[in-house]
Amino acid sequence: MVIDESMEKKQLIQSLQRTALASAGLQMGALASGLATAAQLVDMMMGMGSCSLLAISGGMIYSQGRSSTGRGHRSVWVEREERLDEALQAICSKELSRVERRILDGVAPYTRFVETEKGRLERLMETSEDILAQAHALRNRIKKLR
Protein backbone atom coordinates (compact mmCIF):
# COMPACT_ATOMS: atom_id res chain seq x y z
CA MET A 1 0.00 0.00 0.00
CA VAL A 2 1.50 3.32 -1.11
CA ILE A 3 1.00 6.24 1.23
CA ASP A 4 0.40 9.65 -0.36
CA GLU A 5 1.83 12.01 2.23
CA SER A 6 0.80 15.22 0.46
CA MET A 7 -2.83 14.06 0.34
CA GLU A 8 -2.65 13.07 3.98
CA LYS A 9 -1.21 16.46 4.96
CA LYS A 10 -3.91 18.23 2.95
CA GLN A 11 -6.66 16.24 4.69
CA LEU A 12 -5.17 16.97 8.12
CA ILE A 13 -4.89 20.69 7.40
CA GLN A 14 -8.45 20.81 6.03
CA SER A 15 -9.78 19.05 9.11
CA LEU A 16 -7.99 21.48 11.43
CA GLN A 17 -9.10 24.45 9.31
CA ARG A 18 -12.77 23.39 9.49
CA THR A 19 -12.50 23.05 13.25
CA ALA A 20 -10.75 26.42 13.61
CA LEU A 21 -13.28 28.17 11.34
CA ALA A 22 -16.26 26.75 13.23
CA SER A 23 -14.70 27.75 16.54
CA ALA A 24 -13.75 31.21 15.25
CA GLY A 25 -17.29 31.74 13.96
CA LEU A 26 -18.77 30.98 17.37
CA GLN A 27 -16.15 33.16 19.10
CA MET A 28 -16.97 36.03 16.73
CA GLY A 29 -20.63 35.52 17.58
CA ALA A 30 -19.72 35.71 21.27
CA LEU A 31 -17.78 38.93 20.62
CA ALA A 32 -20.69 40.42 18.68
CA SER A 33 -23.10 39.45 21.45
CA GLY A 34 -20.78 40.99 24.05
CA LEU A 35 -20.49 44.21 22.07
CA ALA A 36 -24.26 44.35 21.54
CA THR A 37 -24.75 43.83 25.27
CA ALA A 38 -22.16 46.50 26.12
CA ALA A 39 -23.85 48.93 23.72
CA GLN A 40 -27.13 48.11 25.45
CA LEU A 41 -28.69 46.93 22.21
CA VAL A 42 -29.67 43.66 23.87
CA ASP A 43 -30.99 42.90 27.34
CA MET A 44 -28.10 42.33 29.80
CA MET A 45 -29.17 38.82 30.89
CA MET A 46 -29.92 37.68 27.35
CA GLY A 47 -26.70 39.19 25.99
CA MET A 48 -24.46 37.70 28.70
CA GLY A 49 -26.14 34.31 28.35
CA SER A 50 -25.73 34.20 24.58
CA CYS A 51 -22.16 35.56 24.81
CA SER A 52 -21.21 32.88 27.36
CA LEU A 53 -22.96 30.12 25.43
CA LEU A 54 -21.29 31.07 22.15
CA ALA A 55 -17.82 31.41 23.75
CA ILE A 56 -18.08 28.06 25.54
CA SER A 57 -19.44 26.35 22.41
CA GLY A 58 -16.57 27.75 20.32
CA GLY A 59 -14.00 26.45 22.80
CA MET A 60 -15.64 23.04 22.99
CA ILE A 61 -15.86 22.67 19.21
CA TYR A 62 -12.17 23.53 18.89
CA SER A 63 -11.20 21.09 21.62
CA GLN A 64 -13.39 18.28 20.27
CA GLY A 65 -12.23 18.84 16.69
CA ARG A 66 -8.56 18.66 17.65
CA SER A 67 -9.00 15.50 19.71
CA SER A 68 -11.12 13.88 16.98
CA THR A 69 -8.48 14.64 14.35
CA GLY A 70 -5.78 13.30 16.68
CA ARG A 71 -7.71 10.08 17.29
CA GLY A 72 -8.24 9.58 13.56
CA HIS A 73 -4.56 9.97 12.77
CA ARG A 74 -3.50 7.93 15.78
CA SER A 75 -5.45 4.93 14.49
CA VAL A 76 -3.77 5.32 11.08
CA TRP A 77 -0.33 5.37 12.70
CA VAL A 78 -1.12 2.39 14.92
CA GLU A 79 -2.13 0.44 11.81
CA ARG A 80 1.07 1.49 10.05
CA GLU A 81 3.11 0.48 13.10
CA GLU A 82 1.55 -2.99 13.06
CA ARG A 83 2.23 -3.42 9.33
CA LEU A 84 5.80 -2.22 9.79
CA ASP A 85 6.33 -4.68 12.67
CA GLU A 86 5.03 -7.54 10.52
CA ALA A 87 7.27 -6.53 7.61
CA LEU A 88 10.33 -6.26 9.86
CA GLN A 89 9.57 -9.64 11.42
CA ALA A 90 9.34 -11.22 7.96
CA ILE A 91 12.59 -9.60 6.83
CA CYS A 92 14.43 -10.58 10.02
CA SER A 93 13.20 -14.18 9.82
CA LYS A 94 14.25 -14.44 6.19
CA GLU A 95 17.69 -12.98 6.88
CA LEU A 96 18.24 -15.17 9.94
CA SER A 97 17.37 -18.24 7.89
CA ARG A 98 19.77 -17.15 5.18
CA VAL A 99 22.59 -16.55 7.68
CA GLU A 100 21.94 -19.89 9.39
CA ARG A 101 22.01 -21.66 6.02
CA ARG A 102 25.30 -19.96 5.10
CA ILE A 103 26.86 -20.91 8.43
CA LEU A 104 25.75 -24.52 8.07
CA ASP A 105 27.05 -24.63 4.49
CA GLY A 106 30.37 -23.18 5.65
CA VAL A 107 30.71 -25.64 8.53
CA ALA A 108 29.56 -28.69 6.51
CA PRO A 109 33.06 -29.74 5.29
CA TYR A 110 34.41 -29.61 8.84
CA THR A 111 31.39 -31.52 10.12
CA ARG A 112 31.98 -34.23 7.51
CA PHE A 113 35.68 -34.34 8.45
CA VAL A 114 34.85 -34.70 12.16
CA GLU A 115 32.30 -37.45 11.42
CA THR A 116 34.84 -39.33 9.27
CA GLU A 117 37.55 -39.03 11.92
CA LYS A 118 35.10 -40.10 14.60
CA GLY A 119 34.27 -43.26 12.63
CA ARG A 120 37.97 -43.93 12.00
CA LEU A 121 38.78 -43.52 15.69
CA GLU A 122 35.92 -45.84 16.68
CA ARG A 123 37.27 -48.53 14.31
CA LEU A 124 40.77 -47.97 15.67
CA MET A 125 39.47 -48.34 19.24
CA GLU A 126 37.70 -51.60 18.31
CA THR A 127 40.88 -52.91 16.67
CA SER A 128 42.94 -51.87 19.71
CA GLU A 129 40.52 -53.61 22.05
CA ASP A 130 40.69 -56.77 19.92
CA ILE A 131 44.51 -56.68 19.96
CA LEU A 132 44.52 -56.06 23.71
CA ALA A 133 42.15 -58.98 24.25
CA GLN A 134 44.39 -61.21 22.09
CA ALA A 135 47.48 -60.03 24.05
CA HIS A 136 45.78 -60.95 27.35
CA ALA A 137 44.80 -64.30 25.99
CA LEU A 138 48.38 -64.92 24.81
CA ARG A 139 49.80 -63.86 28.18
CA ASN A 140 47.42 -66.24 29.96
CA ARG A 141 48.50 -69.11 27.71
CA ILE A 142 52.16 -68.32 28.41
CA LYS A 143 51.51 -68.28 32.15
CA LYS A 144 49.86 -71.70 31.93
CA LEU A 145 52.88 -73.12 30.09
CA ARG A 146 55.38 -72.15 32.76
C-alpha positions as CSV (number, residue, x, y, z in Angstrom):
1,M,0.0,0.0,0.0
2,V,1.5,3.3,-1.1
3,I,1.0,6.2,1.2
4,D,0.4,9.7,-0.4
5,E,1.8,12.0,2.2
6,S,0.8,15.2,0.5
7,M,-2.8,14.1,0.3
8,E,-2.6,13.1,4.0
9,K,-1.2,16.5,5.0
10,K,-3.9,18.2,3.0
11,Q,-6.7,16.2,4.7
12,L,-5.2,17.0,8.1
13,I,-4.9,20.7,7.4
14,Q,-8.4,20.8,6.0
15,S,-9.8,19.1,9.1
16,L,-8.0,21.5,11.4
17,Q,-9.1,24.4,9.3
18,R,-12.8,23.4,9.5
19,T,-12.5,23.0,13.3
20,A,-10.7,26.4,13.6
21,L,-13.3,28.2,11.3
22,A,-16.3,26.7,13.2
23,S,-14.7,27.7,16.5
24,A,-13.7,31.2,15.2
25,G,-17.3,31.7,14.0
26,L,-18.8,31.0,17.4
27,Q,-16.2,33.2,19.1
28,M,-17.0,36.0,16.7
29,G,-20.6,35.5,17.6
30,A,-19.7,35.7,21.3
31,L,-17.8,38.9,20.6
32,A,-20.7,40.4,18.7
33,S,-23.1,39.4,21.5
34,G,-20.8,41.0,24.0
35,L,-20.5,44.2,22.1
36,A,-24.3,44.3,21.5
37,T,-24.8,43.8,25.3
38,A,-22.2,46.5,26.1
39,A,-23.8,48.9,23.7
40,Q,-27.1,48.1,25.4
41,L,-28.7,46.9,22.2
42,V,-29.7,43.7,23.9
43,D,-31.0,42.9,27.3
44,M,-28.1,42.3,29.8
45,M,-29.2,38.8,30.9
46,M,-29.9,37.7,27.4
47,G,-26.7,39.2,26.0
48,M,-24.5,37.7,28.7
49,G,-26.1,34.3,28.3
50,S,-25.7,34.2,24.6
51,C,-22.2,35.6,24.8
52,S,-21.2,32.9,27.4
53,L,-23.0,30.1,25.4
54,L,-21.3,31.1,22.1
55,A,-17.8,31.4,23.8
56,I,-18.1,28.1,25.5
57,S,-19.4,26.4,22.4
58,G,-16.6,27.8,20.3
59,G,-14.0,26.5,22.8
60,M,-15.6,23.0,23.0
61,I,-15.9,22.7,19.2
62,Y,-12.2,23.5,18.9
63,S,-11.2,21.1,21.6
64,Q,-13.4,18.3,20.3
65,G,-12.2,18.8,16.7
66,R,-8.6,18.7,17.6
67,S,-9.0,15.5,19.7
68,S,-11.1,13.9,17.0
69,T,-8.5,14.6,14.4
70,G,-5.8,13.3,16.7
71,R,-7.7,10.1,17.3
72,G,-8.2,9.6,13.6
73,H,-4.6,10.0,12.8
74,R,-3.5,7.9,15.8
75,S,-5.5,4.9,14.5
76,V,-3.8,5.3,11.1
77,W,-0.3,5.4,12.7
78,V,-1.1,2.4,14.9
79,E,-2.1,0.4,11.8
80,R,1.1,1.5,10.1
81,E,3.1,0.5,13.1
82,E,1.6,-3.0,13.1
83,R,2.2,-3.4,9.3
84,L,5.8,-2.2,9.8
85,D,6.3,-4.7,12.7
86,E,5.0,-7.5,10.5
87,A,7.3,-6.5,7.6
88,L,10.3,-6.3,9.9
89,Q,9.6,-9.6,11.4
90,A,9.3,-11.2,8.0
91,I,12.6,-9.6,6.8
92,C,14.4,-10.6,10.0
93,S,13.2,-14.2,9.8
94,K,14.2,-14.4,6.2
95,E,17.7,-13.0,6.9
96,L,18.2,-15.2,9.9
97,S,17.4,-18.2,7.9
98,R,19.8,-17.2,5.2
99,V,22.6,-16.5,7.7
100,E,21.9,-19.9,9.4
101,R,22.0,-21.7,6.0
102,R,25.3,-20.0,5.1
103,I,26.9,-20.9,8.4
104,L,25.8,-24.5,8.1
105,D,27.1,-24.6,4.5
106,G,30.4,-23.2,5.7
107,V,30.7,-25.6,8.5
108,A,29.6,-28.7,6.5
109,P,33.1,-29.7,5.3
110,Y,34.4,-29.6,8.8
111,T,31.4,-31.5,10.1
112,R,32.0,-34.2,7.5
113,F,35.7,-34.3,8.5
114,V,34.9,-34.7,12.2
115,E,32.3,-37.4,11.4
116,T,34.8,-39.3,9.3
117,E,37.5,-39.0,11.9
118,K,35.1,-40.1,14.6
119,G,34.3,-43.3,12.6
120,R,38.0,-43.9,12.0
121,L,38.8,-43.5,15.7
122,E,35.9,-45.8,16.7
123,R,37.3,-48.5,14.3
124,L,40.8,-48.0,15.7
125,M,39.5,-48.3,19.2
126,E,37.7,-51.6,18.3
127,T,40.9,-52.9,16.7
128,S,42.9,-51.9,19.7
129,E,40.5,-53.6,22.1
130,D,40.7,-56.8,19.9
131,I,44.5,-56.7,20.0
132,L,44.5,-56.1,23.7
133,A,42.2,-59.0,24.3
134,Q,44.4,-61.2,22.1
135,A,47.5,-60.0,24.0
136,H,45.8,-61.0,27.3
137,A,44.8,-64.3,26.0
138,L,48.4,-64.9,24.8
139,R,49.8,-63.9,28.2
140,N,47.4,-66.2,30.0
141,R,48.5,-69.1,27.7
142,I,52.2,-68.3,28.4
143,K,51.5,-68.3,32.2
144,K,49.9,-71.7,31.9
145,L,52.9,-73.1,30.1
146,R,55.4,-72.2,32.8
